[in-house]
Amino acid sequence: MLSHKLCPLAAAYPQQEDASCLGEDCACYVKMHKPRYMKADHYRIIDPEYFYRYVGCGLVTHVPWELVKRKEKTKANSEEATQ
C-alpha cells in the first residue's frame, strides 16, 4: 500500500527520481466548488445547506466530489460584512 500520493504527471517520466505529489505547490492543484441542486416539480433550486467540493490534483479523470455542509452565517458576521 502506498504511504504517499503519486503525481501522475511525474510518474509518466521514469527519469524523474521523485514522483511524489507536491500538493498545493503543484501547478495542477485545484480547488473546486459546485452547487448541489434540489429537484422540485419542474425546476431545480440550489440547496442552501450543502455544496460539493473537490481539492486535489487537476489531472484526475473522475472527480471524487465531497458533500460539505455550508457554514452558518451569524448575524454578527453579516453585519461586519456590510460595514
Rosetta blueprint (number, residue, H / E / L):
1 M L
2 L L
3 S L
4 H L
5 K L
6 L E
7 C L
8 P H
9 L H
10 A H
11 A H
12 A L
13 Y L
14 P L
15 Q L
16 Q L
17 E L
18 D L
19 A L
20 S E
21 C L
22 L L
23 G H
24 E H
25 D H
26 C L
27 A L
28 C L
29 Y E
30 V E
31 K E
32 M E
33 H E
34 K E
35 P E
36 R E
37 Y E
38 M E
39 K E
40 A L
41 D L
42 H L
43 Y L
44 R E
45 I E
46 I E
47 D E
48 P E
49 E E
50 Y E
51 F E
52 Y E
53 R E
54 Y E
55 V E
56 G E
57 C E
58 G L
59 L L
60 V L
61 T L
62 H L
63 V L
64 P L
65 W L
66 E E
67 L E
68 V E
69 K E
70 R L
71 K L
72 E L
73 K L
74 T L
75 K H
76 A H
77 N H
78 S H
79 E H
80 E H
81 A H
82 T H
83 Q L
